[in-house]
Each structure stands twice: as structure tokens, then as C-alpha cells.
């Protein structure tokens, strides 16, 4: 083993290590070294570390280098596929060069990202499907002949939501396994074989938690289920998203679209298996399928009446569960049972077994949702093309603890926003800024393993490069006068910086109001979320240089615009979670039942993390300068607001618009020489 391979992470990343030689303009980062050492300890001692690493820390290298050097199989899980791809393509090559790692590295995506050769062949043999997808099918056929991975993201000529993809991609429901004639050539098989050889696997929270849930359901056969091979340690990046994603993955959902997909696949399978001719087959396959469609329309039609609006989740309290146990439910249950029985009785192929299994699974899920466990929040959502009935886990701490933390060696949870307003804990210890995430993820006392907390600040000089402005003189956000006053103040702030602004809102209604008003008053190009794909809006904003982008919650995090193009972030209101959201409502009710104040124990800490995420959009490099403006006066007039402010890295503050103008005149670069990025 070479000396470099034996070196510790701090030596590799430190001022005399290979990173300093490899990286032009290298600067020693004490926070990065401290984090790398903590990750090293967690992996070596099979303990847990919670690490908040501020923007610019270099946290990705701080965990990749010790992971590669550990000699263990380590899974790195991120909140989004975008970050997953960034780690694999940008940070990983540098980390591997530093460690001189020869081990194989793999990227694990969900099954729906891969072309299923069996389903693709079945669709091509179906004249009705060929006609339906006559525009997209030739593109898929040409790509399928060339692709080595089967990853549908390669085919950029088709959008992610093209109707053909659900018909030809893989899933845990449709996978046959070793008996499939395409098993050896299967892209999922190849992906799993690559994962089995890898010493480092990069995945996302959705796939990781789905894998955990699937293996848990499989019981003793769990090691053969799922996608990921056995691993010794896991690193969660963007760990502040873990609870919400786990709540969905450890829950259930069924939709009219899911039943329709089964019906379409069953129709194709029955037809190609010769089961639709009543003269040859005993039983009315066509009639069974017609009944499934009719029963689904009746049941989901009734469910949709329980939704309070489109694209929002409506909580169904336990006293309303009885409204689901109707004749329409019994009819759909019977229809699914008939399809499952018919397919199993005539099963002469794997495809027919799959239909039977899917129909039976839908029955089970439907029964569980009509009478859900008490620990789940039941909700309904009505969308343009589908009605969804779901149940989300109210508390995921015990599940994460039992299925992940207690069963895995070293565990690292990191994010730029992992700390929050402290939540009261045991009387014999002071509340920690990590107390909120520890409570939510089940990392409290009695875990049986050491939990290390590490808060690493950003290396950026926020006092010199940023100003935090609070519009204390505006009306209360609950006032009818707030909207017009906030819109006017936003226009004034945009005039000061000459554009280059993100306006972050907490509702679709505010999004539309800001978009319309600022387009009239600023004289700038105003981009509004929903007018184009998120990536396209960001690209246009970055290229323009002086534009205004108005976005709601999906733009509060995971958006990286360095340089002069973004120099002002306006936050209209404190980002409290919507109280009527089913999961939020159920979590607050559970806290209240346990004697805690749900506002102080959940709403405030959660909002503090989101506020820090939104404010964090501003400074992405050492050269960046700008203003964060909060239009919600409660951040200084309420004690909880002041606690939120304390968690922000911007300590230079003002409540006067004149100070903003003076600051910007001091720090703004010449228009001909935009700041670097």
C-alpha cells in the first residue's frame, strides 16, 4: 500500500497533502479537515456523526475521501438525482485521485430510470400501443439499439414525462427476476451486478429508503430483495430532507393512474397471451378489464370529492375514514380480485404472473388505505390526470432507528442546514442546535451508539460581503395591507441592486402576485416558476445577469447561481409549513398529545431550517456579495423570529432601506466587470 493510501483524510486534504498540489488556488479549510476527521471516526468506530457544514466548507470531499479510504462498502445518499450526478461527475474524480482509489464506484438510480426489455418488446407487439406512441416509439427504438446502460435520461429527445416511459421502464412491481428471458441482458440486472462490485455507491434518499422498506417487508429474504447490495456504512448528504422523504417511502399510496396502468398492461398481456377470445378461453377477460376501469372511476370519483382543491393534499381525519368504505370500494376490490384470479388461473407466462401479483398488491394497498394504521396520516389529492389516496408515516424516527441506524456501521448525516432553533430535551442537559433533527430522526438518548455533533461554519466572510435587511416597518403578514406593501418594497429593493434577484414566496398565490406586479414595475425580465422547467428558468436567469426570478418552495434550496447574476434574495414571509398539510397536521397533533408545544417544537425549528436554506442561495463563492431581505417583520418582533435570525450566517443587519442603498454602493462591482463565479 502506498504512503498516500495510508494517509488520513486530514493529510490528504491539508496544506501539505495532494489536494494542495492538485487544486489551483488551494486554501486550507479548517472546517473541511474537522469534518473529514469526524467522518473518519464514524466509519472506523461504527458510530454516528451529525455535521452541519456551511456553504464553501467543501463537505463533499470531506466525506468522499474518508469513505474511499475506509476499505468499506459505503453508500452515499443525496436528496436529489441532480446532486447525485454532480457528486459522481464533479467531486468523485478528485476524491479518487487523492486516495488513489482503484475500487469500483457505481451510481444507483431507481428502477423506473431503466428501460425494461420485456415490457418494451410487449409494447412493440401491441398495434394499439404502437399507434398511440407513434411519435416517441421510433426514438426509443433507435436509442435502445445503442444504449449500454438503458438509463432513460440518455434520450434527451424525449421529456421525462413522455407517456411512453411508464409503459416501457422497469419497476419493483413489473420485474420478473431470474426467469425472465431478458434477465442476462436486462439493464437493471447489469446495474445490480455493477453495484455488487462497487466499494462506493452513490444513490438518493428515495431509492435508499425504498430499498430499506422493501427489504424490511421481505423479512428473512430481505438480503435478496431491493436494489442495493449489503453495505457497511452510509453517508446522508442533504440529511435535512430525510424525514419528509422517509414519511412518504414508509407510507402507502394508490391512485387512479396506477390502476389504469395495471389495466393497460393487463389488456396487452391478455391479448398477446390469447386470453381475449371467449371461444378459446373460459372467462370474459375483456369484461373483467372493463369492470376494473368502471370500478376505479367510481371509487376515485368518490374519493376526489373529499379533496378540497387541486394539487393540494387534504387530510382525512379518522372520523372520515368511513367515507372510504363504500360500495364503490367493495366493487373495485372485487374487480381487482377477479383480475388477479383470472391471470393466475391462466398463467402461462411471467407476464401473466406479474399481472396477478400487481392486482393482488393493489388490493392489499387499497385495503390498508381504507383502514390505515393509526401512526399514518391519510390524505387525498386531486390532480388534473389522477386522484391519489395516500397514507404518510407521521413519525419515522423509530423506523429509521430500527432499520438503518441500529443495523448499519458508521452513519454520517450532513447538510448545510442541519441545526435549528433548539428544542427542549431532557432536563439534565442543555438543548442542542441539533436537538430538532435528533428528535425527528430518532437519534435521542438510549440509541446504544455514540452520536457526535459537529457544527462547521462557512469560510466565507459574511460580515464583509452580505447585508441582512428586515422590513420592520411593513404591516404584519396577516394584515390585508401586507401584500401591497411587500410588493412595493420588493420593487424598491430590486431597483437598488439593478435586478439580479430571487424572490422566494411561500404560496402559489404570492408567486403569481409578485410575478405580475414586478413585471409591471421593475422594467426587468421577470421569470416565474411554472412558466418553464426549473432548469431552463435557472439557465435563463444566470445568462441574463439582471433578471428577477420568482419561485416558491422548490426554489428555496438546491439552486446554485454563483456570480453577479444573483445579488439579492427577497423572502416574503417566514416559511412555516402549511398547517393544513396532512403530515404537518398529524405531526403537530402527535406532539400536542405528548405534552409538547407543536409550534415551538416543530413549526419554528422546521421554518428556521427552510429560512436558512433560502438565505443560503445568495453566497455561493468567496467573490459573491449581496443582500438578503426578509419582508416579514415577525423575524425581529417575535422571540421565535429572533431565534431564527441567530441561525443565519448573515450577522450584519439593518431595518432601514437607506442602509441597503449605502451598502450596495460600497460593495457593488462595476457593471462592466461582474463578480466572479
Secondary structure, 3 states (H helix, E strand, C coil): CCHHHHCCHHHHHCCCCHHHHHCCCCCCCHHHHHHHHHHHHHHHHCCEEEEEECCCCCHHHHHHHHHHHCCCCEEEEECCHHHHHHHHHHHHHHHHHHHCCCCCEEECCCHHHEECHHHHHHHHCCHHHHHHCCCCHHHHHHHHCCCCCCEHHHCCCCCCCCCCHHHHECCCCCCCCCCCCCCCCCHHHHHHHHHHHCCEEEEEHHHHHHHHHHHHHHHHHHHHCCCCCCCCEEEECCHHHHHHHHHHHCCEEEEHHHHHHHHHHHHHHHHHCCCCCCCCCCCCHHHHHHHHHHHHHHHHHHHHCCCCCECCEEECCHHHHHHHCCHHHHHHHHHHHHHHHHHHHCCCCHHHHHHHHHHHHHHHHHHHHHCCCCCEEEEEEECCCCEEEEEEECCCHHHHHHHHHCCCCEEEEEECCCCCCCCCCCCCCCCCCCHHHHHHHCCCCCCCCCEEEEEECCCCCHHHHEEEEECCCCCCCCCCCHHHHHHHHHHHHHHHHCCCEEEECCCHHHHHHHHHHHHHHCCCCEEECCCCCHHHHHHHHHHHCCCEEEECHHHCCCCCCCCCCCCEEEECCCCCCCCCCHHHHHHHHHHHHCCCCHHHHHHHHHHHHHHHHHHCCCCCCCCCCEEEEECCCHHHHCHHHHHHHHCCCCCCEECCHHHHHHHHHHHCCCCCCCCCC
